[in-house]
Amino acid sequence: MSGSLGSLSQGDKEDCSSSTTIHSTTSDDRFQARAFLKVASFPEVLTCESFDVKLCLCSLILKDLMLLDTELRKEKHVMFIQIFKIYLTDFHRKKKITDGLLKKILLNQENDFGELQKQLDSRLQNTEMSGGHNSEFQTLEDIERKEREYSEHVIDNMEAFWKQTDKAQQDFLDQSKCSSAKATKIMMDLTEKMIAVESLLSESQDLQAMDIQERLFNWELMVKMIDSLKSSIPEECKGRLNTVSNILDHLTVKNNLSVRQKEELLTDLHKAFWEQLAHYSNECMQQSKDLILKRLECRAKKKEEFRRRQEDEQESLLNKTFLSEDVHNFLKAYHELMEKHWQAQWDLEEEDDCESAEAVADLYKELYSKASHALAELVTELFLQTLPVVTSLSVRECELLKEEWQENLVPQLEKWENHRQRRWKLFQEQLLQEKELWITEYALSAVMQKHLSEKQEKIIQGVVSRLGCLSDESVSYILQKHRLLLCSVLRRLTFRRVGMAALARMRLSRKKSSLQELREQHTLQKGSSLCQDEDQWQLQKAVESHIREEEEKLEEETQETNLEFHQQLVTEIQEALQFLQQHMEQVIGQTLLQYARGEAERKSSDDGQNFKEKLVESAVESVYGTSNNISRLVQNYYQQLGKITEGYEGKKLQHLKSLQAERNERIRLKSKEKELALKEKHTKGLLNVSSTVHQRVVLQQNKILARFEQQQQIRLESLKQKLLGLHHLGTELENQLREAEQDFVRELAVLTRVPLTLKKKLSKRSKPAGEKANSKRQTIQSPEPAEKDEYIQEPHGKTSGLCREKSQSSHEGETELRKNSKMLKKKGSSQDW
């Protein structure tokens, strides 16, 4: 055994070195590259070397976090598909989509999400295989690389998932041919439900991550218990042998034994005992491995039974029919079922971990008993059989020597028990400090996450407020969508933060263990020797000074490690927020596009494009319009458009000049106020001699930041006023152009004897219900009721009217008609119409 059950000489060397210095820490790169056993469960750790235990436990924590992340991601995907299915079923029930379309959409979504999961699994498998030359061992460097690549793959998968959900919603709305308002409402409802899903998953994730962290502390306690049993066996046996050596030394002083005889007896005793102990130890280790293997097989069978039963319960719940009003009930029921399954599996593993640790501890207790019994037999043989032959002592005197050995063991056993209790107390104190540190880090992470969330909310609020043209429903949808994506991003980054904390602990585990061992040795030596001479006192002072130096080095390295991981986390946060920004740009762009289409449809409906086309066709066929009067009408219309445009440009220029003047005046007043404030501060002696340089620098930074914020606020207010003014001028221009167009259409209709009845019917049909009347957008009415009846009869009598006009017209009239036809067709195709 090369570990804690090593040879006596090796144990002596460790005692001498550990009491004075920490092992060399100059090979940090080699430490990160050192391979340690790859374990899949806690019981396997119980058979690892003591050096690898901390690394193995942290790797298991990372594995549990990855498993939790996978389960929550699957739960989110299933919840979205079920919510989507509920809405589709509701539409199918209302006969808005067919049964075939319902099945097609659901099948496409399941296939798309299945493809996303396959892509993620393939990437994760490639990450697991890359760099792994030996499947049984792993290095800290490999783990850090895999964690980093895993985070990148999961963020990419998250981005693809949200793009797929948006695509699914849009395809469903396009195929169902919903109205714009109905589509916006459905998308808002789906987003609201997914926000509820993210909230449930986030709360569950926080609780289960804390359970995983608490599980690490429990594992360390159980491992420490086993390690204490392992280390106590060689330590106590070494002490018992030292007691025998002291008795033989005393016999040598009395000349009952020669030095050579004493060395031979001790060598034979040591050789016989350590060989026997090694045999017992190997036997115990093999029994431990066999025991753990059997328990793992039993655990695997139980987990498989759990999995089948849980799949049946999950399928039973998903097959139930839920209405759109019962979505929240479904989410609650499904999430509670998933938590129940997770807790059942968690309890199974924890119970099996404890039973495995107790079983291994019993084996080492049995080993301790065997070792003590074997040593007692060897010592009895030495005193009662060997010594009477080698020396001139009687059997009774040898029996007294054996009793003396047993009496001397009593205070030694008490001393070893006290040492074990002190070590255990020191270990508990260290574990408590790590718990407090972890709680502090968790609180700081929560504060950082809250700050990041508030900052992002402020940014999106500013972006939406600058748009200005969207409806309240569209604004609410954008804000909800941003909140949903932000919750998803922050939840992923929380996982990453916990994983980085475990990686940092793995990096520092070697130095922490060495420093803890040094503290234990110093505490035990200090407590064992109450009366100290000058040399011992100076030695203890030197050890304490060395411990302080190592603590400072460890603190410095801890800060460097935390800073490195923090910078890496900040980089990943920026990348995740960039994805959030790009996705929100697409959402805002789609919302603006939908708004623009709605406005175009509304304007097209208000303008009565069908009526204009009919009017052009009728005016072309009419013989009442001549080239001169139509040209004069068109020329007057263009002149009116020119006046309106010229007036708009003048008002726009005047508005911009007034805004610039107001902004300059505001800046001038603010600058004047600052100058007065600075003079007042200078007179009061704000920057006196007692102020430190750091305070002055901070004060200057605050002034610069305040000035920048103020200028930004002034600029934003100016831009907002500019947009509002231009929007008002644009609305006024639109109304004036519409009035001019209506006048032109009315005059053209009167001139060419075209009826306006069609315009009335189209306007009534296209006008939405509940729309308020607008005097500037009213349907064009005929100017004179007397002409109205005549125009109503005209469409059916176009042929007769045209014949009567032809009998009175000349070839010149036909030429003018062709010119008017070309002019009106060209006019009808222009954008002014």
C-alpha positions in Angstrom: 0.0 0.0 0.0 1.5 3.3 -1.2 -1.1 5.5 0.5 -2.1 5.9 4.1 -1.3 2.2 4.8 2.3 2.6 3.7 5.5 1.4 5.3 6.8 2.6 8.6 9.8 4.4 7.1 7.6 6.2 4.6 5.3 7.3 7.4 8.2 8.7 9.4 9.3 10.7 6.4 5.9 12.1 5.9 5.8 13.1 9.6 9.1 14.9 9.3 8.2 16.8 6.2 4.6 17.7 6.9 5.3 19.2 10.2 7.6 21.9 8.7 6.6 22.6 5.1 4.0 22.2 2.4 4.9 19.9 -0.5 6.4 21.8 -3.5 3.8 23.9 -5.2 5.9 24.9 -8.2 4.4 22.3 -10.4 0.9 23.7 -10.8 0.8 23.0 -14.5 1.7 19.4 -13.8 -1.0 19.3 -11.1 -3.6 20.3 -13.7 -2.3 17.8 -16.1 -2.2 14.9 -13.6 -4.6 12.2 -14.4 -7.0 11.0 -11.7 -9.7 8.3 -11.8 -12.9 9.0 -13.7 -15.8 8.1 -11.5 -19.5 7.9 -12.2 -20.9 7.7 -8.6 -19.9 8.4 -5.0 -19.3 4.8 -3.9 -16.5 4.5 -6.4 -14.7 7.4 -4.7 -14.3 5.3 -1.5 -11.7 3.2 -3.2 -9.7 6.1 -4.6 -6.3 7.4 -3.3 -6.5 10.3 -0.9 -5.0 12.7 -3.4 -7.7 12.1 -5.9 -10.7 12.2 -3.6 -11.3 16.0 -3.7 -11.0 16.1 -7.5 -13.3 13.1 -7.9 -16.0 14.6 -5.6 -16.0 17.9 -7.5 -16.1 16.1 -10.8 -19.2 14.3 -9.5 -20.7 17.7 -8.6 -20.2 18.9 -12.2 -21.8 15.7 -13.5 -24.8 16.2 -11.2 -25.1 19.8 -12.4 -25.0 18.7 -16.1 -27.6 16.0 -15.4 -29.9 18.6 -13.7 -29.4 21.0 -16.7 -30.3 18.2 -19.1 -33.5 17.3 -17.1 -34.6 20.9 -16.9 -34.0 21.5 -20.6 -36.1 18.4 -21.5 -38.8 19.6 -19.2 -38.9 23.0 -20.9 -39.1 21.4 -24.3 -41.9 19.1 -23.3 -43.8 22.0 -21.6 -43.6 24.1 -24.8 -44.8 21.3 -27.0 -47.7 20.6 -24.7 -48.7 24.3 -24.4 -48.5 24.6 -28.2 -50.6 21.5 -28.5 -53.2 22.9 -26.2 -53.6 26.0 -28.3 -53.6 24.0 -31.6 -56.3 21.7 -30.1 -58.4 24.7 -29.1 -58.2 26.1 -32.7 -59.1 22.6 -34.0 -62.1 22.4 -31.7 -63.3 25.8 -33.1 -62.9 24.5 -36.7 -60.2 27.0 -37.5 -57.7 24.4 -38.6 -58.2 20.9 -39.9 -57.3 17.6 -38.2 -54.6 17.0 -40.8 -53.0 20.4 -40.3 -53.0 19.8 -36.5 -51.2 16.5 -36.8 -48.8 17.9 -39.3 -47.8 20.9 -37.2 -47.3 18.8 -34.0 -45.3 16.2 -35.9 -43.1 18.9 -37.4 -42.4 20.4 -34.0 -41.6 17.1 -32.4 -39.2 16.3 -35.3 -37.6 19.7 -35.1 -37.0 19.5 -31.4 -35.8 15.9 -31.7 -33.3 17.1 -34.3 -32.0 19.9 -32.0 -31.5 17.3 -29.3 -29.6 15.0 -31.7 -27.3 17.9 -32.7 -26.6 18.7 -29.1 -25.9 15.1 -28.2 -23.6 14.7 -31.1 -21.6 17.9 -30.1 -21.4 16.8 -26.5 -20.2 13.3 -27.5 -17.5 14.9 -29.7 -16.4 17.1 -26.8 -16.3 14.0 -24.5 -14.2 12.1 -26.9 -11.8 14.9 -27.8 -8.6 14.9 -25.8 -9.4 11.7 -23.9 -6.6 9.3 -24.6 -7.6 7.1 -21.6 -11.3 6.5 -20.9 -10.6 5.5 -17.2 -8.7 8.6 -16.2 -9.1 12.4 -16.7 -7.3 15.6 -15.9 -8.4 18.9 -14.5 -7.4 20.6 -17.8 -9.7 18.3 -19.7 -12.6 18.9 -17.3 -12.2 22.7 -17.7 -12.1 22.5 -21.4 -15.2 20.2 -21.5 -17.1 22.5 -19.2 -16.3 25.5 -21.4 -17.3 23.7 -24.6 -20.4 22.3 -23.0 -21.5 25.8 -22.0 -21.0 27.0 -25.6 -23.0 24.1 -27.0 -25.9 24.5 -24.6 -26.1 28.3 -25.3 -26.2 27.5 -29.1 -28.9 24.9 -28.4 -30.9 27.5 -26.4 -30.6 30.0 -29.2 -31.8 27.4 -31.8 -34.6 26.4 -29.5 -36.0 29.9 -29.2 -35.7 30.5 -32.9 -37.5 27.2 -33.5 -40.3 28.2 -31.1 -40.7 31.6 -32.9 -40.8 29.8 -36.3 -43.4 27.3 -35.0 -45.6 30.1 -33.7 -45.3 32.1 -37.0 -46.0 29.0 -39.2 -49.1 28.2 -37.0 -50.4 31.7 -37.3 -49.8 31.9 -41.0 -51.5 28.6 -41.7 -54.5 29.4 -39.4 -54.9 32.8 -41.2 -55.5 34.7 -37.9 -56.0 38.4 -37.9 -53.1 40.6 -36.8 -54.7 41.4 -33.4 -55.5 37.7 -32.7 -52.0 36.7 -33.7 -50.5 39.2 -31.3 -52.7 38.0 -28.5 -51.8 34.3 -29.1 -48.1 35.1 -29.2 -48.4 37.1 -25.9 -50.3 34.3 -24.3 -47.6 31.7 -25.3 -44.8 34.0 -24.2 -46.6 34.6 -20.8 -46.9 30.8 -20.3 -43.2 30.2 -21.2 -42.2 32.9 -18.7 -44.1 31.0 -16.1 -42.2 27.8 -17.2 -38.9 29.6 -16.8 -39.9 30.9 -13.4 -40.7 27.3 -12.2 -37.5 26.0 -13.7 -35.4 28.8 -12.2 -36.8 28.2 -8.7 -36.3 24.5 -8.9 -32.8 24.9 -10.3 -31.8 27.1 -7.3 -33.1 24.7 -4.8 -31.6 21.6 -6.4 -28.2 23.4 -7.0 -28.1 24.1 -3.2 -28.9 20.4 -2.6 -26.1 19.4 -4.9 -23.7 21.7 -3.0 -24.9 20.3 0.3 -24.4 16.8 -1.0 -20.7 17.7 -1.6 -20.3 18.6 2.0 -21.9 15.3 3.1 -19.7 13.4 0.8 -16.6 15.0 2.3 -17.8 14.1 5.8 -18.2 10.4 4.8 -14.9 10.4 2.9 -13.1 11.9 5.9 -14.6 9.2 8.2 -13.2 6.5 5.9 -9.9 8.2 5.6 -9.7 8.6 9.4 -10.1 4.9 9.8 -7.5 4.2 7.1 -4.9 6.5 8.6 -5.6 5.3 12.2 -4.5 1.7 11.5 -0.9 2.4 10.5 -0.5 5.2 13.0 -1.6 3.2 16.0 0.3 0.1 14.9 3.4 2.2 14.4 2.9 3.5 18.0 2.6 0.0 19.4 5.8 -1.0 17.6 7.6 2.0 19.0 6.5 1.0 22.5 8.0 -2.5 21.9 11.2 -0.8 20.6 11.5 1.3 23.8 11.3 -1.8 26.0 14.0 -3.5 24.0 16.1 -0.4 24.2 15.7 -0.6 28.0 16.9 -4.3 27.9 19.9 -3.3 25.8 20.9 -0.6 28.3 20.7 -3.3 31.0 22.9 -5.5 28.8 20.2 -8.2 28.6 20.3 -7.7 24.8 23.0 -6.7 22.4 22.4 -4.0 19.9 22.6 -6.5 17.1 20.1 -8.8 18.7 17.7 -5.9 19.3 17.9 -4.8 15.6 17.3 -8.4 14.4 14.3 -8.8 16.7 12.8 -5.4 15.6 13.5 -6.1 12.0 11.8 -9.5 12.1 8.8 -8.1 14.1 8.4 -5.2 11.6 8.7 -7.4 8.6 6.2 -10.0 9.9 3.7 -7.4 10.9 3.8 -5.1 7.9 3.5 -8.1 5.5 0.5 -9.4 7.4 -1.0 -5.9 7.5 -0.5 -5.5 3.7 -2.2 -8.8 3.2 -5.2 -7.7 5.3 -5.2 -4.3 3.6 -5.3 -5.8 0.1 -8.0 -8.2 1.2 -10.0 -5.3 2.6 -9.6 -3.2 -0.5 -10.7 -6.0 -2.7 -13.7 -6.7 -0.5 -14.6 -3.0 -0.7 -14.4 -2.9 -4.5 -16.6 -6.1 -4.7 -19.0 -4.6 -2.2 -19.3 -1.4 -4.1 -19.6 -3.1 -7.5 -22.6 -5.2 -6.2 -24.2 -2.1 -4.7 -23.8 -0.2 -7.9 -25.4 -3.1 -9.9 -28.3 -3.1 -7.4 -28.6 0.7 -7.7 -28.7 0.5 -11.5 -31.6 -2.0 -11.4 -33.5 0.2 -9.0 -33.0 3.3 -11.1 -34.2 1.4 -14.2 -37.3 0.4 -12.4 -37.8 4.0 -11.3 -37.3 5.2 -14.9 -39.9 2.9 -16.3 -42.4 3.8 -13.6 -41.7 7.6 -14.1 -42.1 7.4 -17.8 -45.5 5.7 -17.4 -46.6 8.5 -15.0 -45.3 11.2 -17.3 -47.1 9.6 -20.4 -50.3 9.3 -18.4 -50.3 13.0 -17.5 -49.4 14.1 -21.1 -52.2 12.0 -22.6 -54.8 13.9 -20.6 -56.8 16.6 -22.3 -56.3 20.2 -21.1 -58.1 23.3 -22.3 -56.5 26.6 -22.9 -57.9 27.8 -19.6 -56.1 25.0 -17.8 -52.6 25.7 -19.0 -51.4 26.9 -15.6 -52.8 23.8 -13.9 -51.0 21.6 -16.4 -47.7 23.4 -15.9 -48.0 23.0 -12.1 -49.0 19.4 -12.3 -46.2 18.4 -14.7 -43.5 20.4 -12.8 -44.6 18.8 -9.5 -44.4 15.4 -11.1 -40.9 16.1 -12.4 -39.8 17.3 -9.0 -41.2 14.2 -7.4 -39.3 12.0 -9.8 -36.1 13.9 -9.2 -36.5 13.8 -5.4 -37.2 10.0 -5.5 -34.0 9.4 -7.5 -32.1 11.8 -5.2 -33.3 9.9 -2.1 -32.3 6.6 -3.6 -28.8 7.8 -4.4 -28.3 9.4 -1.0 -29.5 6.4 0.9 -27.3 4.1 -1.2 -24.3 6.5 -0.7 -24.7 6.4 3.1 -25.1 2.6 3.2 -22.1 2.1 1.0 -20.0 4.4 3.2 -21.1 2.5 6.3 -20.4 -0.8 4.7 -16.8 0.3 3.7 -16.3 1.7 7.2 -17.3 -1.6 8.7 -14.7 -3.3 6.5 -12.0 -1.0 7.8 -13.1 -1.4 11.4 -12.7 -5.1 10.8 -9.3 -4.5 9.3 -8.3 -2.5 12.4 -9.4 -5.3 14.6 -7.4 -7.9 12.5 -4.3 -5.7 12.6 -4.5 -5.1 16.3 -5.0 -8.8 17.0 -2.1 -9.8 14.6 0.2 -7.4 16.3 -0.7 -8.6 19.7 0.0 -12.2 18.7 3.4 -11.2 17.3 4.3 -9.2 20.4 3.2 -12.1 22.7 5.4 -14.4 20.7 8.3 -12.0 21.0 8.0 -11.6 24.8 7.0 -15.1 25.8 8.8 -17.3 23.3 11.8 -15.4 21.7 13.1 -13.3 24.6 13.4 -16.2 27.2 15.6 -18.0 24.6 17.7 -15.0 23.5 18.2 -13.4 26.9 18.7 -14.8 30.4 15.3 -13.5 31.6 12.8 -15.8 33.1 9.4 -16.4 31.7 7.8 -14.4 34.6 10.1 -11.4 33.8 9.1 -11.6 30.2 5.4 -11.7 31.2 6.0 -8.6 33.2 7.6 -6.9 30.2 4.5 -7.8 28.2 2.2 -6.3 30.9 4.4 -3.2 30.9 3.9 -2.9 27.1 0.1 -3.1 27.5 0.1 -0.5 30.3 2.2 1.8 28.2 -0.3 1.5 25.4 -3.2 3.0 27.5 -2.0 6.6 27.5 -0.9 6.2 23.9 -4.4 5.1 22.9 -5.9 8.0 24.7 -3.5 10.4 23.0 -4.4 9.0 19.6 -8.1 9.3 20.3 -7.6 12.9 21.3 -5.7 13.5 18.1 -8.5 12.0 16.0 -11.1 14.2 17.8 -9.0 17.3 17.2 -8.5 16.5 13.5 -12.2 15.9 13.2 -13.0 19.2 14.8 -10.5 21.1 12.6 -12.0 19.4 9.6 -15.5 20.5 10.6 -14.3 24.0 11.1 -12.8 24.1 7.7 -16.0 22.7 6.2 -18.0 25.3 8.0 -15.8 28.0 6.6 -16.2 26.7 3.0 -20.0 26.6 3.6 -20.0 30.2 4.7 -17.8 31.2 1.7 -20.2 29.4 -0.7 -23.2 31.2 0.8 -21.4 34.5 0.4 -20.6 33.7 -3.2 -24.1 32.7 -3.9 -25.4 36.0 -2.4 -23.0 38.0 -4.5 -24.0 36.0 -7.6 -27.7 36.8 -6.9 -26.9 40.5 -6.5 -24.9 40.5 -9.8 -27.8 38.6 -11.5 -30.3 41.2 -10.2 -28.2 44.1 -11.4 -27.8 42.5 -14.8 -31.5 41.9 -15.1 -32.4 45.5 -14.1 -29.8 46.9 -16.5 -31.2 44.8 -19.4 -34.8 45.8 -18.5 -33.8 49.4 -18.6 -32.1 49.1 -22.0 -35.1 47.4 -23.6 -37.5 50.0 -22.0 -35.4 52.7 -23.6 -35.4 51.0 -27.0 -39.2 50.6 -26.9 -39.8 54.1 -25.8 -37.8 55.5 -28.7 -39.9 53.6 -31.2 -43.0 55.5 -30.3 -45.2 54.1 -33.1 -46.1 50.7 -31.8 -49.4 49.8 -30.0 -49.6 48.9 -26.3 -50.1 45.3 -27.2 -47.0 45.2 -29.4 -44.9 46.9 -26.7 -46.1 44.5 -24.1 -45.2 41.6 -26.4 -41.7 42.9 -26.9 -41.1 43.4 -23.2 -42.5 39.9 -22.4 -40.3 38.3 -25.1 -37.2 40.1 -23.7 -38.1 39.0 -20.2 -38.5 35.4 -21.3 -35.1 35.3 -23.1 -33.4 37.1 -20.3 -34.7 34.6 -17.7 -33.4 31.7 -19.9 -30.0 33.3 -20.3 -29.6 34.1 -16.6 -30.6 30.6 -15.6 -27.9 29.1 -17.9 -25.3 31.5 -16.5 -26.3 30.5 -13.0 -25.4 26.9 -13.9 -22.1 28.1 -15.3 -21.3 30.1 -12.2 -21.8 27.1 -9.9 -19.7 24.9 -12.2 -16.9 27.5 -12.2 -17.0 27.5 -8.4 -16.4 23.7 -8.4 -13.6 24.1 -11.0 -11.9 26.7 -8.8 -12.2 24.4 -5.8 -10.5 21.7 -7.8 -7.6 23.9 -8.8 -7.0 24.9 -5.2 -7.6 21.5 -3.6 -4.0 20.5 -3.5 -2.8 23.5 -1.7 -5.8 23.6 0.6 -5.2 20.0 1.6 -1.5 20.6 2.2 -2.2 23.7 4.3 -4.9 21.9 6.3 -2.5 19.0 7.0 0.2 21.5 8.1 -2.3 23.2 10.5 -3.4 19.8 11.9 0.2 18.8 12.6 1.0 22.1 14.2 -2.1 22.0 16.4 -1.4 18.4 17.5 2.2 19.1 18.4 1.2 22.3 20.2 -1.4 20.4 22.3 0.8 17.4 23.0 3.8 19.3 24.5 2.7 21.6 27.3 6.2 22.3 28.7 8.4 23.6 26.0 12.0 24.6 26.0 13.5 27.5 24.1 14.3 25.4 21.0 10.8 23.9 20.8 9.3 27.4 21.3 11.4 28.8 18.5 10.5 25.9 16.2 6.8 26.4 16.8 7.1 30.1 16.1 8.9 29.3 12.8 6.1 26.8 11.9 3.4 29.4 12.7 5.2 32.0 10.5 5.5 29.5 7.7 1.8 28.7 8.0 0.9 32.4 7.7 3.1 32.7 4.6 1.4 29.8 3.0 -2.0 31.2 3.9 -1.1 34.4 2.2 0.1 32.6 -0.9 -3.1 30.5 -0.9 -5.2 33.7 -0.5 -3.4 35.4 -3.4 -3.8 32.3 -5.6 -7.4 32.1 -4.7 -8.0 35.7 -5.8 -6.1 35.1 -9.0 -8.1 31.9 -9.8 -11.4 33.6 -8.9 -10.5 36.6 -11.1 -9.6 34.3 -14.0 -13.0 32.5 -13.8 -14.8 35.7 -13.3 -13.3 37.2 -16.4 -14.3 34.1 -18.3 -17.8 34.3 -16.9 -18.1 38.0 -18.0 -17.0 37.0 -21.5 -19.6 34.3 -21.7 -22.2 36.7 -20.3 -21.4 39.2 -23.1 -21.7 36.4 -25.7 -25.1 35.3 -24.2 -26.3 38.9 -24.1 -25.2 39.4 -27.7 -27.5 36.4 -28.6 -30.2 38.1 -26.6 -29.7 41.4 -28.4 -29.7 39.7 -31.9 -32.9 37.8 -31.1 -34.6 40.9 -29.8 -33.6 42.8 -32.9 -35.4 40.1 -34.9 -38.5 40.2 -32.6 -38.7 44.0 -32.8 -38.1 43.9 -36.6 -40.9 41.4 -37.0 -43.2 43.5 -34.8 -42.4 46.6 -36.8 -43.0 44.7 -40.1 -46.3 43.5 -38.8 -47.2 47.0 -37.7 -46.2 48.4 -41.1 -48.3 45.7 -42.9 -51.3 46.5 -40.8 -50.9 50.2 -41.5 -50.6 49.5 -45.2 -53.7 47.4 -45.2 -55.6 50.0 -43.3 -54.5 52.8 -45.6 -55.2 50.7 -48.7 -58.7 50.0 -47.3 -59.3 53.7 -46.5 -58.0 54.8 -49.9 -60.4 52.6 -51.8 -58.0 51.3 -54.3 -60.6 49.3 -56.1 -62.7 52.4 -56.5 -59.7 54.3 -58.0 -59.1 51.6 -60.6 -62.8 51.6 -61.5 -62.7 55.4 -61.7 -59.7 55.4 -64.1 -61.4 52.8 -66.4 -64.7 54.7 -66.4 -63.0 58.1 -67.0 -61.0 56.6 -69.9 -64.1 55.3 -71.5 -66.1 58.5 -70.9 -66.4 61.1 -73.7 -67.1 64.1 -71.5 -63.5 64.8 -70.6 -61.3 66.7 -73.0 -57.6 67.1 -73.1 -57.6 70.7 -72.0 -59.9 70.4 -69.0 -58.2 67.2 -67.8 -54.8 68.7 -68.3 -55.9 71.8 -66.4 -57.3 69.6 -63.6 -54.1 67.6 -63.3 -52.0 70.7 -63.4 -54.0 72.3 -60.6 -53.6 69.1 -58.6 -49.8 69.1 -59.1 -49.6 72.7 -58.1 -51.6 72.0 -54.9 -49.2 69.1 -54.1 -46.2 71.4 -54.6 -47.6 73.9 -52.2 -48.4 71.3 -49.6 -44.9 69.8 -50.0 -43.2 73.2 -49.8 -45.2 74.1 -46.7 -44.2 70.8 -45.1 -40.5 71.4 -45.8 -40.7 74.9 -44.4 -42.4 73.7 -41.2 -39.9 70.9 -40.9 -37.0 73.3 -41.2 -38.5 75.7 -38.7 -39.2 72.8 -36.3 -35.6 71.6 -36.4 -34.2 75.1 -36.0 -36.4 75.7 -32.9 -35.3 72.3 -31.4 -31.7 73.1 -32.0 -32.1 76.5 -30.4 -33.9 75.0 -27.4 -31.1 72.4 -27.0 -28.4 75.0 -27.1 -30.2 77.1 -24.6 -30.7 74.1 -22.3 -27.0 73.2 -22.6 -26.0 76.8 -21.9 -28.2 77.0 -18.8 -26.8 73.7 -17.5 -23.2 74.8 -18.1 -23.9 78.0 -16.2 -25.4 76.1 -13.3 -22.3 73.8 -13.2 -20.0 76.8 -13.2 -21.8 78.3 -10.3 -21.8 75.0 -8.4 -18.0 74.6 -9.0 -17.3 78.1 -7.7 -19.4 77.5 -4.7 -17.6 74.2 -4.0 -14.2 75.9 -4.5 -15.1 78.6 -2.0 -16.2 76.1 0.6 -12.9 74.4 0.2 -14.2 71.0 -1.1 -10.8 70.1 -2.5 -8.8 71.0 0.6 -5.4 69.7 1.5 -6.8 66.9 3.7 -8.5 65.3 0.7 -6.6 62.3 -0.6 -5.7 61.9 -4.2 -8.0 58.9 -4.5 -11.0 61.0 -3.3 -10.2 63.7 -5.8 -9.9 61.1 -8.6 -13.3 59.6 -7.6 -14.9 63.0 -7.4 -13.6 63.9 -10.9 -14.9 60.6 -12.3 -18.3 61.2 -10.7 -18.4 64.7 -12.3 -17.5 63.4 -15.7 -20.1 60.6 -15.5 -22.7 63.0 -14.3 -22.0 65.4 -17.2 -22.1 62.5 -19.6 -25.5 61.3 -18.2 -26.9 64.8 -18.4 -25.8 65.3 -22.0 -27.2 61.9 -22.9 -30.5 62.8 -21.2 -30.7 66.2 -23.1 -29.9 64.4 -26.3 -32.6 61.8 -25.8 -35.2 64.4 -24.9 -34.2 66.4 -28.0 -34.5 63.3 -30.2 -37.9 62.4 -28.6 -39.2 66.0 -29.3 -37.8 65.8 -32.8 -39.5 62.5 -33.5 -42.8 63.7 -32.1 -42.7 66.9 -34.1 -41.8 65.1 -37.3 -44.5 62.6 -36.7 -47.0 65.4 -36.2 -45.9 67.1 -39.4 -46.0 63.8 -41.2 -49.6 63.2 -40.1 -50.6 66.7 -41.1 -48.9 66.2 -44.5 -50.7 62.9 -45.0 -54.1 64.5 -44.2 -53.4 67.4 -46.6 -52.4 65.1 -49.4 -55.4 62.9 -48.8 -57.7 66.0 -48.9 -56.1 67.1 -52.1 -56.5 63.7 -53.6 -60.1 63.5 -52.6 -60.8 66.9 -54.2 -59.1 65.7 -57.4 -61.1 62.5 -57.5 -64.3 64.3 -56.9 -63.6 66.9 -59.6 -62.5 64.2 -62.0 -65.7 62.2 -61.3 -67.9 65.3 -61.9 -66.0 66.2 -65.1 -66.2 62.7 -66.6 -69.7 62.0 -65.4 -68.5 58.9 -63.4 -70.8 57.8 -60.5 -69.6 57.8 -56.9 -72.0 55.1 -55.6 -69.2 52.4 -55.8 -67.0 54.5 -53.6 -69.7 54.6 -50.9 -70.2 50.8 -51.0 -66.5 50.0 -50.8 -65.9 52.5 -48.0 -68.7 51.0 -45.9 -67.5 47.5 -46.5 -63.8 48.3 -45.7 -64.5 50.4 -42.6 -63.7 48.4 -39.5 -66.3 48.0 -36.7 -66.0 50.5 -33.9 -63.8 52.9 -35.8 -64.3 56.5 -34.9 -65.4 58.9 -37.6 -62.7 61.2 -39.0 -63.7 64.2 -40.9 -60.5 64.1 -42.9 -61.0 60.5 -43.9 -64.8 60.5 -44.7 -66.1 58.8 -47.7 -66.3 61.1 -50.7 -69.9 62.2 -51.3 -71.4 63.6 -54.5 -71.5 67.4 -54.4 -75.1 67.7 -55.7 -78.0 65.4 -55.1 -79.5 66.3 -58.4 -76.6 64.8 -60.3 -76.5 61.7 -58.1 -79.6 60.1 -59.7 -78.3 60.8 -63.1 -74.9 59.2 -62.3 -76.6 56.1 -60.9 -78.4 55.5 -64.2 -75.2 56.2 -66.3 -73.3 52.8 -66.0 -76.1 50.9 -67.8 -76.3 53.5 -70.5 -72.7 54.0 -71.4 -73.2 52.7 -74.9 -76.1 55.0 -75.7 -74.4 58.0 -74.2 -71.2 57.3 -76.2 -73.3 57.1 -79.4 -75.0 60.4 -78.8 -71.7 62.0 -78.1 -70.1 60.6 -81.2 -72.8 62.0 -83.4 -71.8 65.5 -82.2 -68.0 65.0 -82.0 -65.4 65.2 -84.6 -62.1 63.4 -85.3 -60.4 65.8 -83.0 -62.5 64.6 -80.1 -61.4 61.0 -80.8 -57.7 62.2 -80.7 -58.3 64.0 -77.4 -60.0 60.9 -76.0 -56.9 58.8 -76.8 -54.7 61.4 -75.1 -56.9 61.5 -72.0 -56.8 57.7 -71.8 -53.0 57.7 -71.8 -52.9 60.5 -69.2 -55.3 58.9 -66.8 -53.8 55.5 -67.1 -50.4 57.0 -66.3 -51.9 58.9 -63.5 -53.7 55.9 -62.1 -50.5 53.9 -61.9 -48.6 56.6 -59.9 -48.0 56.4 -56.2 -49.9 59.6 -55.6 -53.0 57.6 -56.1 
